Amino acid sequence: MQVIQKTLGTRIRELRLKRGWSQEQFADICDIHRSHMGEIERGETNLTLSTMLVIAQKLETTIAALFRGIA
């Protein structure tokens, strides 16, 4: 499970960086505390479905696309 969390976090970080957002900016956009966003991107926390949905929407992607290729 931890491998999935880390891979998902890395993917979220990559998509955020492609948009030129700092972690703090993206956390504000998603209405998530910056420290929690850091935990998400480092794969240190399990995401709720609602948090994943907000992140996917703000990154203009789908939850399915975030998980694509993660086994």
Secondary structure, DSSP 8 states (H G I E B T S, - for coil): -HHHHHHHHHHHHHHHHHTT--HHHHHHHHT--HHHHHHHHTT-S---HHHHHHHHHHTTS-HHHHHTT--
